[in-house]
Amino acid sequence: MTTEPMETGTAPEQADAVAERLRRWRLVLGGDAADGTGHTLTGRDAGMDAALSSLYGKGDRSRTGRAGRERSAGLGASAPSVARWLGDIRTYFPSSVVQVMQRDAIDRLGLSTLLLEPEMLEAVEADVHLVGTLLSLNKAMPETTKETARAVVRKVVEDLEKRLATRTRATLTGALDRSARISRPRHHDIDWNRTIAANLKHYLPEYRTIVPERLIGYGRASQSVKKEVVLCIDQSGSMAASVVYASVFGAVLASMRSISTRLVVFDTAVVDLTDQLDDPVDVLFGTQLGGGTDINRALAYCQSQITRPSETVVVLISDLYEGGIRDEMLKRVAAMKASGVQFVTLLALSDEGAPAYDREHAAALAALGAPAFACTPDLFPDVMAAAIEKRPLPIPDTV
């Protein structure tokens, strides 16, 4: 018995499918003689290929014969050519892809210095990574560019606040309410799980019930300060995205009357930016990305600011590459935890996962009951809520 091959379409449809595959492979492979497609790009495809070639191509621009025939890297050193390229990629690609290509251009082709020009800043697609680059250039930035840079940073910060603030406030307000437990709660405020656990000794087997002689309930957080939060942020260059997100969260926490928030940034020096928390843009421009790291020194300062240990949450955001005294750092963490401080260690606060980090220090902190893990911005409110309620932290499964 034989079977005939199934028809997958008419001959013209099959030809169109083959042509589309060749087109896509041609865009991927870049048009070298060895790409094997034999396909020539025209129109929009040729423009798209030229934009990709400028960033990801190989060789010298002078070797390019015709548009789309051979990839050649380089945007040139002039601002006009870069501005034209930025316009092209925004025409051909969606915003998420544009942000990746901009980041690659800064890394691969050394275009960071061009961001010191106002017209460049007005042309780029702003995101967290661009903000990190601008902050690293802050000291070299001419006065003519600083206002434009602040406008770019403010746009990103405001977008992040819109995305993160409402859920953060709602989650932490609930955690503060639940943490304020009272001994004579109203019926709807009773924490039944804790009440049952506290009254197991009053179980009556003949009635198969528990007599709740002691009620445990949730209080309602008043407007007075209930918790103190210290954000201790490593401002070394690899932590740029984390600095941006932490500054935004710091401003959100500072807006909550029941939480007293302190924000400290450090490299080999320690800077307290708490008085600028009403404007996260000021906080960000008060940082200085790059330099060394002295976690011990930063924690010593944070420890000196704690007045109510049992009501304090310290959040260390660092890749844990310690340039200071390692043993002293660990002793400080142990001492804070012994005094009642809830200590949280985040290797990163961003959407990118954990960066390279010091695994030995991470293991040592875990042994002290302060496991280190990377945290996304969406998870951060839940981490803080757990710390406020003194529950186990919601550590991602990838740790």
Contacts in CASP RR format, 6 or more apart in sequence:
PFRMAT RR
TARGET T0000
AUTHOR 0000-0000-0000
METHOD contacts of the structure
MODEL  1
MTTEPMETGTAPEQADAVAERLRRWRLVLGGDAADGTGHTLTGRDAGMDA
ALSSLYGKGDRSRTGRAGRERSAGLGASAPSVARWLGDIRTYFPSSVVQV
MQRDAIDRLGLSTLLLEPEMLEAVEADVHLVGTLLSLNKAMPETTKETAR
AVVRKVVEDLEKRLATRTRATLTGALDRSARISRPRHHDIDWNRTIAANL
KHYLPEYRTIVPERLIGYGRASQSVKKEVVLCIDQSGSMAASVVYASVFG
AVLASMRSISTRLVVFDTAVVDLTDQLDDPVDVLFGTQLGGGTDINRALA
YCQSQITRPSETVVVLISDLYEGGIRDEMLKRVAAMKASGVQFVTLLALS
DEGAPAYDREHAAALAALGAPAFACTPDLFPDVMAAAIEKRPLPIPDTV
8 14 0 8 1.000
19 39 0 8 1.000
22 37 0 8 1.000
22 38 0 8 1.000
22 39 0 8 1.000
23 39 0 8 1.000
23 41 0 8 1.000
23 45 0 8 1.000
25 35 0 8 1.000
25 37 0 8 1.000
25 39 0 8 1.000
26 35 0 8 1.000
26 37 0 8 1.000
26 38 0 8 1.000
26 39 0 8 1.000
26 41 0 8 1.000
26 49 0 8 1.000
27 41 0 8 1.000
27 45 0 8 1.000
27 48 0 8 1.000
27 49 0 8 1.000
27 52 0 8 1.000
29 35 0 8 1.000
29 36 0 8 1.000
29 37 0 8 1.000
30 49 0 8 1.000
30 52 0 8 1.000
30 53 0 8 1.000
30 57 0 8 1.000
30 68 0 8 1.000
30 70 0 8 1.000
30 71 0 8 1.000
31 37 0 8 1.000
31 49 0 8 1.000
31 68 0 8 1.000
31 69 0 8 1.000
31 70 0 8 1.000
31 71 0 8 1.000
32 70 0 8 1.000
32 71 0 8 1.000
40 69 0 8 1.000
41 47 0 8 1.000
41 48 0 8 1.000
41 49 0 8 1.000
41 67 0 8 1.000
41 68 0 8 1.000
44 92 0 8 1.000
46 67 0 8 1.000
46 68 0 8 1.000
47 67 0 8 1.000
47 68 0 8 1.000
47 88 0 8 1.000
47 92 0 8 1.000
48 92 0 8 1.000
48 93 0 8 1.000
49 67 0 8 1.000
49 68 0 8 1.000
49 71 0 8 1.000
50 67 0 8 1.000
50 68 0 8 1.000
50 88 0 8 1.000
51 85 0 8 1.000
51 88 0 8 1.000
51 89 0 8 1.000
51 92 0 8 1.000
52 71 0 8 1.000
53 64 0 8 1.000
53 68 0 8 1.000
53 70 0 8 1.000
53 71 0 8 1.000
53 72 0 8 1.000
53 73 0 8 1.000
54 72 0 8 1.000
54 73 0 8 1.000
54 74 0 8 1.000
54 75 0 8 1.000
54 85 0 8 1.000
55 73 0 8 1.000
55 74 0 8 1.000
55 75 0 8 1.000
55 85 0 8 1.000
55 101 0 8 1.000
55 104 0 8 1.000
55 105 0 8 1.000
55 108 0 8 1.000
55 109 0 8 1.000
56 71 0 8 1.000
56 73 0 8 1.000
56 104 0 8 1.000
56 108 0 8 1.000
57 71 0 8 1.000
57 72 0 8 1.000
57 73 0 8 1.000
57 74 0 8 1.000
58 71 0 8 1.000
58 72 0 8 1.000
58 73 0 8 1.000
59 71 0 8 1.000
59 72 0 8 1.000
59 73 0 8 1.000
60 72 0 8 1.000
61 72 0 8 1.000
61 73 0 8 1.000
61 74 0 8 1.000
61 76 0 8 1.000
62 72 0 8 1.000
63 70 0 8 1.000
63 72 0 8 1.000
64 70 0 8 1.000
64 72 0 8 1.000
73 108 0 8 1.000
73 109 0 8 1.000
74 109 0 8 1.000
75 81 0 8 1.000
75 82 0 8 1.000
75 85 0 8 1.000
75 105 0 8 1.000
75 109 0 8 1.000
75 111 0 8 1.000
76 82 0 8 1.000
79 114 0 8 1.000
79 117 0 8 1.000
79 119 0 8 1.000
79 120 0 8 1.000
82 111 0 8 1.000
82 114 0 8 1.000
82 120 0 8 1.000
83 119 0 8 1.000
83 120 0 8 1.000
83 123 0 8 1.000
85 105 0 8 1.000
86 102 0 8 1.000
86 120 0 8 1.000
86 123 0 8 1.000
86 124 0 8 1.000
87 123 0 8 1.000
89 97 0 8 1.000
89 98 0 8 1.000
89 101 0 8 1.000
89 102 0 8 1.000
90 98 0 8 1.000
90 125 0 8 1.000
93 101 0 8 1.000
95 125 0 8 1.000
98 125 0 8 1.000
99 125 0 8 1.000
99 127 0 8 1.000
99 129 0 8 1.000
99 130 0 8 1.000
102 124 0 8 1.000
102 125 0 8 1.000
102 130 0 8 1.000
103 129 0 8 1.000
103 130 0 8 1.000
105 111 0 8 1.000
106 112 0 8 1.000
106 115 0 8 1.000
106 133 0 8 1.000
112 133 0 8 1.000
112 136 0 8 1.000
112 137 0 8 1.000
113 137 0 8 1.000
114 120 0 8 1.000
115 121 0 8 1.000
115 124 0 8 1.000
115 130 0 8 1.000
115 133 0 8 1.000
115 134 0 8 1.000
115 137 0 8 1.000
116 137 0 8 1.000
116 140 0 8 1.000
116 141 0 8 1.000
116 142 0 8 1.000
116 145 0 8 1.000
117 145 0 8 1.000
118 144 0 8 1.000
118 145 0 8 1.000
118 148 0 8 1.000
121 134 0 8 1.000
121 145 0 8 1.000
121 148 0 8 1.000
121 149 0 8 1.000
121 152 0 8 1.000
122 148 0 8 1.000
124 130 0 8 1.000
124 152 0 8 1.000
126 152 0 8 1.000
126 153 0 8 1.000
126 155 0 8 1.000
126 156 0 8 1.000
127 156 0 8 1.000
128 156 0 8 1.000
128 160 0 8 1.000
128 241 0 8 1.000
128 244 0 8 1.000
128 245 0 8 1.000
128 350 0 8 1.000
129 240 0 8 1.000
129 241 0 8 1.000
130 152 0 8 1.000
130 156 0 8 1.000
131 152 0 8 1.000
131 153 0 8 1.000
131 156 0 8 1.000
131 157 0 8 1.000
131 240 0 8 1.000
131 244 0 8 1.000
131 284 0 8 1.000
132 240 0 8 1.000
132 241 0 8 1.000
132 243 0 8 1.000
132 244 0 8 1.000
132 289 0 8 1.000
133 240 0 8 1.000
134 141 0 8 1.000
134 149 0 8 1.000
134 152 0 8 1.000
134 153 0 8 1.000
135 153 0 8 1.000
135 240 0 8 1.000
135 243 0 8 1.000
135 244 0 8 1.000
135 284 0 8 1.000
135 285 0 8 1.000
135 287 0 8 1.000
135 289 0 8 1.000
136 237 0 8 1.000
136 240 0 8 1.000
136 289 0 8 1.000
136 290 0 8 1.000
138 149 0 8 1.000
138 285 0 8 1.000
138 288 0 8 1.000
138 289 0 8 1.000
139 288 0 8 1.000
141 149 0 8 1.000
150 281 0 8 1.000
150 285 0 8 1.000
153 281 0 8 1.000
153 284 0 8 1.000
153 285 0 8 1.000
154 281 0 8 1.000
156 244 0 8 1.000
157 244 0 8 1.000
157 247 0 8 1.000
157 248 0 8 1.000
157 280 0 8 1.000
157 281 0 8 1.000
157 284 0 8 1.000
160 244 0 8 1.000
160 245 0 8 1.000
160 248 0 8 1.000
160 377 0 8 1.000
161 248 0 8 1.000
161 251 0 8 1.000
161 252 0 8 1.000
161 280 0 8 1.000
163 377 0 8 1.000
164 248 0 8 1.000
164 249 0 8 1.000
164 252 0 8 1.000
164 377 0 8 1.000
164 380 0 8 1.000
164 381 0 8 1.000
165 252 0 8 1.000
165 255 0 8 1.000
167 381 0 8 1.000
168 249 0 8 1.000
168 252 0 8 1.000
168 253 0 8 1.000
168 380 0 8 1.000
168 381 0 8 1.000
168 384 0 8 1.000
169 252 0 8 1.000
169 255 0 8 1.000
169 256 0 8 1.000
171 381 0 8 1.000
171 382 0 8 1.000
171 384 0 8 1.000
171 385 0 8 1.000
172 253 0 8 1.000
172 256 0 8 1.000
172 259 0 8 1.000
172 381 0 8 1.000
172 384 0 8 1.000
172 385 0 8 1.000
172 388 0 8 1.000
173 221 0 8 1.000
173 256 0 8 1.000
173 258 0 8 1.000
174 221 0 8 1.000
174 385 0 8 1.000
175 384 0 8 1.000
175 385 0 8 1.000
175 386 0 8 1.000
175 388 0 8 1.000
175 389 0 8 1.000
176 221 0 8 1.000
176 226 0 8 1.000
176 227 0 8 1.000
176 258 0 8 1.000
176 259 0 8 1.000
176 388 0 8 1.000
177 218 0 8 1.000
177 219 0 8 1.000
177 220 0 8 1.000
177 221 0 8 1.000
178 191 0 8 1.000
178 218 0 8 1.000
178 219 0 8 1.000
178 389 0 8 1.000
179 221 0 8 1.000
179 226 0 8 1.000
179 227 0 8 1.000
179 388 0 8 1.000
179 389 0 8 1.000
179 390 0 8 1.000
180 218 0 8 1.000
180 219 0 8 1.000
180 220 0 8 1.000
180 221 0 8 1.000
180 226 0 8 1.000
181 191 0 8 1.000
181 194 0 8 1.000
181 216 0 8 1.000
181 217 0 8 1.000
181 218 0 8 1.000
181 219 0 8 1.000
182 189 0 8 1.000
182 217 0 8 1.000
182 218 0 8 1.000
182 219 0 8 1.000
183 214 0 8 1.000
183 215 0 8 1.000
183 216 0 8 1.000
183 217 0 8 1.000
184 215 0 8 1.000
185 191 0 8 1.000
185 215 0 8 1.000
185 216 0 8 1.000
185 217 0 8 1.000
185 218 0 8 1.000
185 219 0 8 1.000
189 217 0 8 1.000
189 218 0 8 1.000
189 219 0 8 1.000
189 220 0 8 1.000
190 215 0 8 1.000
190 216 0 8 1.000
190 217 0 8 1.000
190 218 0 8 1.000
191 216 0 8 1.000
191 217 0 8 1.000
191 218 0 8 1.000
194 216 0 8 1.000
194 217 0 8 1.000
195 212 0 8 1.000
195 214 0 8 1.000
195 215 0 8 1.000
195 216 0 8 1.000
195 217 0 8 1.000
196 210 0 8 1.000
196 212 0 8 1.000
198 214 0 8 1.000
198 216 0 8 1.000
199 210 0 8 1.000
199 211 0 8 1.000
199 212 0 8 1.000
199 213 0 8 1.000
199 214 0 8 1.000
200 210 0 8 1.000
202 210 0 8 1.000
202 211 0 8 1.000
202 212 0 8 1.000
202 213 0 8 1.000
203 209 0 8 1.000
203 210 0 8 1.000
204 210 0 8 1.000
204 211 0 8 1.000
221 258 0 8 1.000
222 258 0 8 1.000
223 257 0 8 1.000
223 258 0 8 1.000
224 257 0 8 1.000
224 258 0 8 1.000
225 257 0 8 1.000
225 258 0 8 1.000
225 259 0 8 1.000
225 260 0 8 1.000
226 258 0 8 1.000
226 259 0 8 1.000
226 311 0 8 1.000
227 258 0 8 1.000
227 259 0 8 1.000
227 260 0 8 1.000
227 311 0 8 1.000
227 312 0 8 1.000
227 313 0 8 1.000
227 388 0 8 1.000
228 259 0 8 1.000
228 260 0 8 1.000
228 261 0 8 1.000
228 262 0 8 1.000
228 306 0 8 1.000
228 307 0 8 1.000
228 308 0 8 1.000
228 311 0 8 1.000
228 312 0 8 1.000
228 313 0 8 1.000
229 253 0 8 1.000
229 259 0 8 1.000
229 260 0 8 1.000
229 261 0 8 1.000
229 262 0 8 1.000
229 312 0 8 1.000
229 313 0 8 1.000
229 314 0 8 1.000
229 315 0 8 1.000
229 384 0 8 1.000
230 261 0 8 1.000
230 262 0 8 1.000
230 264 0 8 1.000
230 302 0 8 1.000
230 305 0 8 1.000
230 306 0 8 1.000
230 312 0 8 1.000
230 313 0 8 1.000
230 314 0 8 1.000
230 315 0 8 1.000
231 246 0 8 1.000
231 249 0 8 1.000
231 250 0 8 1.000
231 253 0 8 1.000
231 261 0 8 1.000
231 262 0 8 1.000
231 263 0 8 1.000
231 264 0 8 1.000
231 315 0 8 1.000
231 317 0 8 1.000
232 264 0 8 1.000
232 266 0 8 1.000
232 298 0 8 1.000
232 299 0 8 1.000
232 302 0 8 1.000
232 314 0 8 1.000
232 315 0 8 1.000
232 316 0 8 1.000
232 317 0 8 1.000
232 318 0 8 1.000
233 239 0 8 1.000
233 242 0 8 1.000
233 243 0 8 1.000
233 246 0 8 1.000
233 247 0 8 1.000
233 263 0 8 1.000
233 264 0 8 1.000
233 265 0 8 1.000
233 266 0 8 1.000
233 287 0 8 1.000
233 317 0 8 1.000
233 318 0 8 1.000
234 242 0 8 1.000
234 265 0 8 1.000
234 266 0 8 1.000
234 267 0 8 1.000
234 293 0 8 1.000
234 295 0 8 1.000
234 298 0 8 1.000
234 316 0 8 1.000
234 317 0 8 1.000
234 318 0 8 1.000
234 319 0 8 1.000
235 243 0 8 1.000
235 265 0 8 1.000
235 266 0 8 1.000
235 267 0 8 1.000
235 287 0 8 1.000
235 288 0 8 1.000
235 289 0 8 1.000
235 290 0 8 1.000
236 267 0 8 1.000
236 289 0 8 1.000
236 290 0 8 1.000
236 291 0 8 1.000
236 292 0 8 1.000
236 293 0 8 1.000
236 319 0 8 1.000
236 321 0 8 1.000
237 289 0 8 1.000
237 290 0 8 1.000
237 291 0 8 1.000
238 319 0 8 1.000
238 355 0 8 1.000
238 356 0 8 1.000
239 289 0 8 1.000
239 317 0 8 1.000
239 318 0 8 1.000
239 319 0 8 1.000
239 348 0 8 1.000
239 355 0 8 1.000
240 289 0 8 1.000
241 348 0 8 1.000
241 349 0 8 1.000
241 350 0 8 1.000
241 351 0 8 1.000
241 352 0 8 1.000
242 317 0 8 1.000
242 346 0 8 1.000
242 348 0 8 1.000
242 349 0 8 1.000
242 350 0 8 1.000
243 265 0 8 1.000
243 284 0 8 1.000
243 287 0 8 1.000
243 289 0 8 1.000
244 284 0 8 1.000
245 349 0 8 1.000
245 350 0 8 1.000
245 377 0 8 1.000
245 380 0 8 1.000
246 263 0 8 1.000
246 317 0 8 1.000
246 349 0 8 1.000
247 263 0 8 1.000
247 280 0 8 1.000
247 283 0 8 1.000
247 284 0 8 1.000
247 287 0 8 1.000
248 280 0 8 1.000
249 349 0 8 1.000
249 377 0 8 1.000
249 380 0 8 1.000
250 261 0 8 1.000
250 263 0 8 1.000
250 277 0 8 1.000
250 280 0 8 1.000
250 283 0 8 1.000
251 277 0 8 1.000
251 278 0 8 1.000
251 279 0 8 1.000
251 280 0 8 1.000
251 283 0 8 1.000
253 259 0 8 1.000
253 261 0 8 1.000
253 384 0 8 1.000
254 261 0 8 1.000
254 263 0 8 1.000
254 277 0 8 1.000
254 278 0 8 1.000
261 274 0 8 1.000
261 277 0 8 1.000
262 272 0 8 1.000
262 274 0 8 1.000
262 302 0 8 1.000
262 305 0 8 1.000
263 272 0 8 1.000
263 273 0 8 1.000
263 274 0 8 1.000
263 277 0 8 1.000
263 283 0 8 1.000
264 270 0 8 1.000
264 271 0 8 1.000
264 272 0 8 1.000
264 273 0 8 1.000
264 274 0 8 1.000
264 298 0 8 1.000
264 301 0 8 1.000
264 302 0 8 1.000
265 271 0 8 1.000
265 273 0 8 1.000
265 286 0 8 1.000
265 287 0 8 1.000
266 293 0 8 1.000
266 294 0 8 1.000
266 295 0 8 1.000
266 297 0 8 1.000
266 298 0 8 1.000
266 301 0 8 1.000
267 288 0 8 1.000
267 290 0 8 1.000
267 291 0 8 1.000
267 292 0 8 1.000
267 293 0 8 1.000
267 294 0 8 1.000
268 291 0 8 1.000
268 292 0 8 1.000
268 293 0 8 1.000
268 294 0 8 1.000
268 297 0 8 1.000
268 323 0 8 1.000
269 294 0 8 1.000
269 297 0 8 1.000
270 294 0 8 1.000
270 297 0 8 1.000
270 298 0 8 1.000
270 301 0 8 1.000
271 286 0 8 1.000
271 287 0 8 1.000
272 301 0 8 1.000
273 282 0 8 1.000
273 283 0 8 1.000
273 286 0 8 1.000
273 287 0 8 1.000
276 282 0 8 1.000
276 283 0 8 1.000
276 286 0 8 1.000
277 283 0 8 1.000
292 323 0 8 1.000
293 318 0 8 1.000
293 321 0 8 1.000
293 322 0 8 1.000
293 323 0 8 1.000
293 324 0 8 1.000
294 322 0 8 1.000
294 323 0 8 1.000
294 324 0 8 1.000
295 316 0 8 1.000
295 318 0 8 1.000
295 320 0 8 1.000
295 322 0 8 1.000
295 323 0 8 1.000
295 324 0 8 1.000
295 329 0 8 1.000
296 322 0 8 1.000
296 324 0 8 1.000
296 325 0 8 1.000
296 326 0 8 1.000
296 328 0 8 1.000
296 329 0 8 1.000
296 332 0 8 1.000
297 324 0 8 1.000
299 314 0 8 1.000
299 316 0 8 1.000
299 329 0 8 1.000
299 332 0 8 1.000
299 333 0 8 1.000
299 336 0 8 1.000
300 328 0 8 1.000
300 332 0 8 1.000
302 314 0 8 1.000
303 332 0 8 1.000
303 335 0 8 1.000
303 336 0 8 1.000
306 312 0 8 1.000
306 314 0 8 1.000
306 336 0 8 1.000
306 339 0 8 1.000
306 341 0 8 1.000
309 336 0 8 1.000
309 339 0 8 1.000
309 340 0 8 1.000
309 341 0 8 1.000
310 339 0 8 1.000
310 340 0 8 1.000
310 341 0 8 1.000
312 340 0 8 1.000
312 341 0 8 1.000
312 342 0 8 1.000
313 341 0 8 1.000
313 342 0 8 1.000
313 343 0 8 1.000
313 344 0 8 1.000
313 384 0 8 1.000
313 387 0 8 1.000
313 388 0 8 1.000
314 336 0 8 1.000
314 341 0 8 1.000
314 342 0 8 1.000
314 343 0 8 1.000
314 344 0 8 1.000
315 344 0 8 1.000
315 346 0 8 1.000
315 384 0 8 1.000
315 387 0 8 1.000
316 343 0 8 1.000
316 344 0 8 1.000
316 345 0 8 1.000
316 346 0 8 1.000
317 346 0 8 1.000
317 348 0 8 1.000
317 349 0 8 1.000
318 345 0 8 1.000
318 346 0 8 1.000
318 347 0 8 1.000
319 347 0 8 1.000
319 348 0 8 1.000
319 355 0 8 1.000
319 356 0 8 1.000
319 357 0 8 1.000
319 358 0 8 1.000
320 345 0 8 1.000
320 347 0 8 1.000
320 357 0 8 1.000
320 358 0 8 1.000
320 361 0 8 1.000
320 362 0 8 1.000
320 365 0 8 1.000
320 372 0 8 1.000
321 357 0 8 1.000
321 358 0 8 1.000
321 361 0 8 1.000
322 329 0 8 1.000
322 358 0 8 1.000
322 361 0 8 1.000
326 361 0 8 1.000
329 361 0 8 1.000
330 364 0 8 1.000
330 365 0 8 1.000
330 368 0 8 1.000
333 343 0 8 1.000
333 365 0 8 1.000
333 368 0 8 1.000
333 370 0 8 1.000
334 368 0 8 1.000
336 343 0 8 1.000
337 343 0 8 1.000
337 368 0 8 1.000
337 369 0 8 1.000
337 370 0 8 1.000
342 387 0 8 1.000
342 388 0 8 1.000
342 390 0 8 1.000
343 369 0 8 1.000
343 370 0 8 1.000
344 370 0 8 1.000
344 383 0 8 1.000
344 384 0 8 1.000
344 387 0 8 1.000
344 393 0 8 1.000
345 362 0 8 1.000
345 365 0 8 1.000
345 370 0 8 1.000
345 371 0 8 1.000
345 372 0 8 1.000
345 373 0 8 1.000
346 372 0 8 1.000
346 373 0 8 1.000
346 374 0 8 1.000
346 375 0 8 1.000
346 383 0 8 1.000
347 354 0 8 1.000
347 355 0 8 1.000
347 357 0 8 1.000
347 362 0 8 1.000
347 372 0 8 1.000
347 373 0 8 1.000
347 374 0 8 1.000
348 354 0 8 1.000
348 355 0 8 1.000
348 374 0 8 1.000
348 375 0 8 1.000
349 375 0 8 1.000
349 376 0 8 1.000
349 377 0 8 1.000
349 380 0 8 1.000
350 374 0 8 1.000
350 376 0 8 1.000
350 377 0 8 1.000
351 376 0 8 1.000
351 377 0 8 1.000
353 374 0 8 1.000
353 376 0 8 1.000
354 373 0 8 1.000
354 374 0 8 1.000
355 374 0 8 1.000
357 372 0 8 1.000
361 372 0 8 1.000
362 371 0 8 1.000
362 372 0 8 1.000
365 371 0 8 1.000
365 372 0 8 1.000
366 372 0 8 1.000
371 393 0 8 1.000
371 395 0 8 1.000
371 399 0 8 1.000
373 395 0 8 1.000
373 396 0 8 1.000
373 399 0 8 1.000
374 396 0 8 1.000
374 398 0 8 1.000
374 399 0 8 1.000
375 383 0 8 1.000
375 396 0 8 1.000
379 394 0 8 1.000
379 396 0 8 1.000
382 394 0 8 1.000
383 393 0 8 1.000
383 394 0 8 1.000
386 392 0 8 1.000
386 393 0 8 1.000
386 394 0 8 1.000
387 393 0 8 1.000
END
